[in-house]
Amino acid sequence: MIEQTESFVRQELAEDATGHDWYHVDRVRRNALYITHEEQSGDPFIIEMAALLHDIADEKLNETVEKGEQKLDSFLQTLSINEQTKQHIKEIIGTISFKGGHGSELTSAEAKIVQDADRLDAIGAIGIARAFAYGGKKGQPIYNPELQVRQEMSLEEYRKGKSTSIHHFYEKLLKLKDLLNTETARTMAESRQKMMERFLDQFFQEWNGIR
């Protein structure tokens, strides 16, 4: 079933240019399995399946929320697993998103671990690259100093409001380390957080013409 799921996800996300491609999914899967091993927590099968499928229903990658959910449901129906396991996987996928700070409360160890693994891939060197890939695909500028960082926003404002790739660091990415659930992920996040801070320092030095 893992191989079947890998094949499905590779096919669905093969052409993605927003930073949500197969390689992102595979990194999330590997980080999730590492965290569950280190924490000695969670069901590895459910964690691996949820990590592999976590972007299939993502509203950013589908025409509508409903079409994304239908795609995920259709695939899960092809698997020889019981309904309870399917619902657990769907619950994880449906609750781990940041959503502008309006994410759902997590109710299982598996959800916390998959969320941590996904958030780790949004920070650090990979996170920087993904932020600009997504911003460019979305048509956002790199930076506009005339815009203000949005401190509080609705989900609609988070998804569709005016912003830039640099603003995204302050509106989401720099917040993620303090929102991680596990000690293992928090340790992994330390160097990634410092990488983003160094990048922003350098960016503004160059933006302001100091170097």
Buried (B, 14 or more C-beta within 10 A) or exposed (E): EEEEBBEBBBEBBEEBEBBBBBBBBBBBBBBBBBBBEBBEBBBEBBBBBBBBBBBBBBBEBBEEEEEBBEBBEEBBEEBEBEEEBBEBBBBBBBBBBBBBBEBEEBEBBBBBBBBBBBBBBBBBEBBBEBBBBBBBBBEBBEBEEEBEEBEEBEEEEBEEBEBBBBBBBBBBBBBBBEBBBBEBBBEBBEEBBEBBEEBBEEBEEEEEEEE
